[in-house]
Amino acid sequence: MKTYLRWWYNNIKNTAVAIVMALFLFSPCIGVYAAGADTLNGLNKNLGNVKSSAGFGSTSAVDIVAGIVQVVLGLLGVFFLVLLIWAGFIWMNAQGEESKVEEAKNRITQSIIGLLIVLASYAISYFVVSSIQKAVGAG
């Protein structure tokens, strides 16, 4: 019975910690939504003033989304490159064990396929974003 109570206590404790962390992380979002349209428009205007005084040009929503997509795809590319290097490390340290060599070959194949998918998605997203910018007249 004690182990069940300990398990229950740990689950409740972990759940409570997760809820508190989520509330802490999302509390600025709740405050912004509760602020109202006038406050948000004022904040947006002030941010635009800061941005222009810092020397940054006007960025549209398309530019912001394109930047986010580029960052995510760049991180995915780095991830697959690290997997590729790790698979090569496993292969070099296999010491003739056939199972490790096969595992390394499979990882290398999967990493190369992942890199190709990331490169293709980068090319597609670049094409889509540039087409949208041309259609809007921002590019």
C-alpha positions in Angstrom: 0.0 0.0 0.0 2.9 2.4 0.7 4.2 2.0 -2.8 0.9 2.9 -4.3 0.7 6.0 -2.1 4.2 7.0 -3.1 3.4 6.5 -6.7 0.2 8.6 -6.3 2.1 11.3 -4.5 4.9 11.4 -7.2 2.3 11.6 -10.0 0.3 14.4 -8.2 3.6 16.2 -7.5 4.8 16.0 -11.1 1.4 17.0 -12.4 1.3 20.0 -10.1 4.8 21.1 -11.1 3.8 20.8 -14.8 0.7 22.9 -14.2 2.6 25.6 -12.3 5.3 25.7 -15.0 2.7 26.0 -17.8 0.9 28.8 -16.0 4.2 30.6 -15.4 5.2 30.2 -19.1 1.8 31.2 -20.5 0.9 33.9 -18.1 2.3 36.7 -20.4 0.0 35.4 -23.2 -3.0 35.5 -20.9 -2.2 39.0 -19.9 -1.9 40.2 -23.5 -5.2 38.6 -24.5 -6.9 40.2 -21.5 -5.4 43.7 -22.3 -7.8 44.5 -25.1 -7.5 45.8 -28.6 -6.5 49.4 -27.7 -3.6 48.3 -25.5 -2.4 45.8 -28.1 -2.5 48.5 -30.9 -0.5 50.8 -28.6 2.0 48.1 -27.9 2.3 47.2 -31.6 2.8 50.9 -32.5 5.5 51.2 -29.8 7.2 48.1 -31.0 7.2 49.5 -34.6 8.8 52.7 -33.3 11.5 50.7 -31.5 12.1 48.5 -34.6 12.4 51.5 -36.9 14.7 53.4 -34.6 16.9 50.3 -34.2 17.4 50.3 -38.0 15.3 47.4 -38.9 12.9 47.8 -41.9 9.3 46.9 -41.8 8.8 43.2 -41.6 5.6 41.6 -42.8 4.0 38.5 -41.5 5.4 36.6 -44.5 8.9 37.6 -43.6 8.4 36.5 -40.0 6.9 33.1 -41.0 9.8 32.7 -43.5 12.3 33.4 -40.8 10.7 30.9 -38.5 10.6 28.2 -41.2 14.3 28.8 -42.1 15.3 28.5 -38.4 13.3 25.3 -37.9 14.7 23.8 -41.1 18.2 24.8 -40.3 17.9 23.1 -36.9 16.5 20.0 -38.5 19.4 20.0 -41.0 21.9 20.3 -38.1 20.1 17.4 -36.3 20.4 15.1 -39.3 24.0 16.1 -39.9 24.8 15.2 -36.2 23.0 11.9 -36.7 25.1 11.2 -39.8 28.3 11.9 -38.0 27.2 9.8 -35.0 26.4 6.9 -37.4 29.9 7.2 -38.9 31.4 7.2 -35.4 29.4 4.0 -34.6 30.6 2.4 -37.8 34.3 3.3 -37.2 34.1 1.9 -33.6 32.2 -1.3 -34.6 35.4 -3.4 -34.5 34.0 -5.9 -36.9 30.7 -6.5 -35.2 28.2 -7.0 -38.0 25.2 -5.8 -36.0 26.8 -2.5 -35.3 27.9 -2.0 -38.9 24.3 -2.7 -40.1 22.9 -0.3 -37.5 25.4 2.4 -38.6 24.5 1.8 -42.3 20.8 2.1 -41.5 21.4 5.3 -39.6 23.5 6.7 -42.4 20.7 5.9 -44.9 18.1 7.4 -42.7 20.2 10.5 -42.0 20.8 11.1 -45.7 17.1 10.7 -46.4 16.3 13.1 -43.6 18.7 15.7 -45.0 17.2 15.3 -48.5 13.7 15.8 -47.1 14.9 19.0 -45.2 16.6 20.3 -48.3 13.5 19.7 -50.4 11.2 21.3 -47.8 13.6 24.3 -47.7 13.4 24.6 -51.5 9.6 24.3 -51.4 9.2 26.8 -48.6 11.5 29.3 -50.3 9.5 29.0 -53.5 6.2 29.5 -51.7 7.4 32.4 -49.7 8.9 34.2 -52.7 5.7 33.6 -54.6 3.6 35.1 -51.8 6.0 38.0 -51.6 5.7 38.7 -55.3 1.9 38.4 -55.2 1.7 40.8 -52.3 4.3 43.1 -53.8 6.7 42.9 -50.8 9.5 41.3 -52.7 
